[in-house]
């Protein structure tokens, strides 16, 4: 089970901790240069960007009804 958020330029994916790993796994793909999502850039992006993407994902997970459309339509800034 995983969750993610996609913008025009990037894809951010979180894999929850499991019996194999006690750490949240993250993947970040730069879609312009890696459209097939073969090389995650999570280790090279800034912590601010990772935090912003995680916050947006969490906001989308928590929204309900019309508030989801508002979040989806807003510019994530990344």
Phi and psi in degrees as a GROMACS rama.xvg file:
@    title "Ramachandran Plot"
@    xaxis  label "Phi"
@    yaxis  label "Psi"
@TYPE xy
-145.712  168.552  UNK-2
-141.738  156.355  UNK-3
-159.554  169.963  UNK-4
-138.001  137.739  UNK-5
-121.443  135.4  UNK-6
-115.2  -175.884  UNK-7
-61.695  -34.6216  UNK-8
-102.771  -24.8002  UNK-9
-139.365  158.347  UNK-10
-126.18  128.744  UNK-11
-118.184  128.845  UNK-12
-129.785  138.077  UNK-13
-117.444  131.578  UNK-14
-109.239  122.714  UNK-15
-68.3312  161.104  UNK-16
-58.7344  147.481  UNK-17
-141.239  -173.248  UNK-18
-68.6722  -19.3367  UNK-19
-86.4299  -30.4029  UNK-20
-145.731  133.288  UNK-21
-91.0818  8.09993  UNK-22
-112.958  140.868  UNK-23
-65.9035  124.778  UNK-24
-95.162  140.208  UNK-25
-127.936  146.959  UNK-26
-132.816  141.59  UNK-27
-134.437  126.656  UNK-28
-119.418  134.771  UNK-29
-91.0592  104.556  UNK-30
-68.8416  -28.6116  UNK-31
-66.6932  -42.8217  UNK-32
-94.4596  -12.5687  UNK-33
-141.875  66.373  UNK-34
-63.8946  -21.2184  UNK-35
-94.205  4.60819  UNK-36
53.7179  56.9578  UNK-37
-98.4452  -24.1495  UNK-38
-128.97  103.485  UNK-39
-70.0545  137.098  UNK-40
-105.873  18.4082  UNK-41
-58.8479  -31.6812  UNK-42
-77.4508  -18.0671  UNK-43
-107.473  -7.76872  UNK-44
-85.5379  158.35  UNK-45
-69.1726  154.309  UNK-46
-65.2019  -30.1101  UNK-47
-63.9254  -41.805  UNK-48
-67.1621  -43.8416  UNK-49
-58.439  -43.3975  UNK-50
-63.9572  -41.4093  UNK-51
-64.9892  -41.8103  UNK-52
-68.2381  -40.9883  UNK-53
-64.4242  -39.6775  UNK-54
-64.2979  -42.1495  UNK-55
-64.1709  -42.8674  UNK-56
-60.9793  -45.0058  UNK-57
-64.3071  -37.0627  UNK-58
-63.1574  -43.2054  UNK-59
-66.9264  -35.7991  UNK-60
-64.9844  -32.2285  UNK-61
-92.5256  -12.9973  UNK-62
-74.2406  161.48  UNK-63
-142.893  142.677  UNK-64
59.9285  -136.382  UNK-65
-63.7668  -25.2942  UNK-66
-64.4889  -26.2347  UNK-67
-66.1054  -39.8486  UNK-68
-63.3416  -38.9803  UNK-69
-61.6966  -44.028  UNK-70
-66.6039  -45.5184  UNK-71
-61.4055  -36.2652  UNK-72
-81.4903  -13.9093  UNK-73
-79.0469  153.595  UNK-74
-78.8935  120.391  UNK-75
-72.6154  -17.0885  UNK-76
80.2897  11.3511  UNK-77
